[in-house]
């Protein structure tokens, strides 16, 4: 399939420009300025020449924290309500082309774009989908490490669950893990003791023995499975 400006290759999920990229704007609608964040280098953000904002790379939301050093903080150009770049005009051309950011200068679409196919699941298929659950238990010889960047802050209790709230020293956001079902820990002190057992040296079998008398075997297993799934406990292989 082709026209004056583009060549489509459906079998390869690719699109190629048959002329210079800027001559294909009527077709692509400046796709490169619409579909993702346009990141700035720190010095570009700090100089204040662009309409820009700091954001968290974990959830892509604006970051309002004043922390100067954070491995999760990045910077991007602001966007219009439709998600396009702040500096994209109604003719799909860049208003600051001469002074555009480094990422824009280094970008080229001369070789085309890859088009990702979009698949949707019918509602009836979704309802009939099997829910998989882990039934094999934990390998007693397995060893885990309590994530070194996490610090247990507190426990919140609800009617049918508990929430463990962790401070994450690698991020400005707290990590919250919900343990559904029975009460796993009687207090934060017990939870901290439980987590301390996962030191990359103790096996699951050893942890079960150390927690005997404080928690039932099933409570230990259930809590460990939740925390492994949430990457609070990291497997050592």
N, C-alpha and C positions, 0 to 999 in steps of 0.2 A: 504494500500500500504506500503511495507517495503523492505529494502535491508539490507546489512551487517551492515550499520551504523545508519540508522534512521528509525523511524516509523512515517508515516504521518497519520493524522486524518482529512481528508478533511471536514467532517461534522462539526467538532469543530474548524476548521481553526487552527490546532495546529501541531507542529512538535516536536517529542521526539527523543532523542538520545538513542539508544539501547546499546551503549557502552560508555566509558568515552568520554566527550566532545572533548578532544584533538584528539581522534581517528576519529572524524567525520569531520576533516578539509577538506578532499577531497570533501566532499559534501556541507558543509555550507560555505566554503571559508572564514572563520573567519568573519562571518556576524556581530558579535558583535563589530568588529573593523572597520566597514565600513559604517554603516547605520545612525550614529548620531555623535554629538560632544562628545568628551571625555573630560569632564570637570575636571579642576584642582582646588584644594583648593588654597586660596591665598598664603599661605606659600610655597606651591609647586611651584607656578609660580614665586614667589619672589626670591626663592633660585637660580633660573637660571639653574637648572640641566636638564631641558627639552627644546626641541624645541617647543615653545608655543607662543600663542598670546592672547591679550585681545580682547574681542568682545562685541558687544551690544546685549543684549537678545531680544531687540525689533525687530530688522531686521536681526540678525545673521551675520552682516557684521563686519569686523575687526574694532576695535575702536582705533583711533590714538590720542585721547585726552589725555592730561597729568593729567586730574583731578584724584586725589587720591581717593576721596569718591564719588561714583555714584551708586545708587541702581540698575542701568541697566547694569553695567559693570560686565562681568564674564571672565573666562579664560579657554582655551582649548588647547589641543595638536594640532600642525599643521597637515595639511593633504597633502597627495600626490595628484597629478593632477586628479586621478580617484576617489578621495573622501575618500580613505582609510587612516587609521592612519599613520602618518609619520614613526612610528617605526615598521610597518608590513613589513616583508621581502617577497621575491618572493615565499617562501614555506608557506606563510600565518601563520608564527609564529612571536611572539613578540621578537624584538631584545633587549628589556630591561625588560624582564619578571621578573628577580630577583628584580629590582628596579622600577617596574611599579607603576603608581599612585594609590592613595587610592581607587578611583572609580573602577579601574580595579580589585583590590584585593577583593573588596566587591561584585563584580559581579559574578554570577554563572548561567550557563545555564543548569544545571543538570536536571531541570524539563521541559526543552524545551522552545520553542518560540511560541508566538501567531502569526499566519499569517493573516494579514489583506487582505480581498478580494479587488481586484482592479476593479473598474467599470468605463466604459467610455460611454459618451453620443454621439450617432451618430450625424453627422453634421446636417442632416435634422431634427432630433429631437430638437437640440439646436436652429435652426432657427425658429421652430414652437412653441418654449416655450413661454408662456405668460409672459409678463413683468408686474410685480405687482407694483402698486403705492398706496401711502397712500392718501385716499380721504376723510377720516372722519374728517379732521380738528383737532384742538387741543381742549382738554377738558378745558373749561374756568376756572374750579376750580383747575386745576392741578398746582403744585408748582415745580419750578426747581431751582437749584443752579449752578451758574457759577463755573466751576471746580476750586477749590482752588489752584491747582498747575500751572494754566495757567495765563500768563500775556500778554495782547494784545500789540504787538510790532509795527505793522504797517498794512496798507491796500494797496494792489496792485490792480490797476484797469486795466482791459483789455477791449476788445471791447464788449464782451458778458457776462462778469462775473467779480466778485470781489474775491480777495483772502485775507483772514484774516490770518496774521502770528502771532503766539503766541510763547512766550518763555515758555518752560516747565521746571519748577524748579526741577522736579523729573527725568529729563533726560538731556543729553547734546545736544539733537536734537530739532529743532523747529517743531512746529505742524502747518501745513498749511491746511486751510479749504477753499474750493472753493465754492462760492455761484454763481450758474449759473442762467442766466436770467437777470431780471431787476436790475438796480443799487439799492442795498438795503440801503447803507449808503453813505451820502454825504462826510463824512470825518471820520478820526479815533476817533475824539472826540465824534461824535454822536454814533459810534459803541461802544465805551467804556461806554457811558451813558446807552445804550441799555443793555449791559451785566451786568451792575451794578444793573439793576432792578431785575435780577434773584438772589435773596438773600435767597431763601428757605422760605420767608415769603409772598412775593407777589404772587398772582395767575396769570395765563395767562391773565385773564380778567383785572386785575389791570395793568399789563404791557401794554395791548392794550390802556388803558385810558391814561397812562403816556406818551406813544409815539404818541398819537393823535396830529396831527398838524406837526409832524416831519416825520412820515412815514405813509403810508396807512395801513389799517388793513391787507391787503393781503401781503404787504411787511414784516410786523411784523411776520405774521404766517409762511411765506416761510423761512425767516431767522431763526426763532426758530426751524423749522423742520430740516433744514440743520444742525444746531448746536447741536440739540438733537441726530441726527443720528451719528454725529462725536464725541459724548460724551464730547462736550464742555459744554453743559448744562446737568446736572445730575438730574434725577427725584427724588423727595423726597416723599416717600410713608409712 
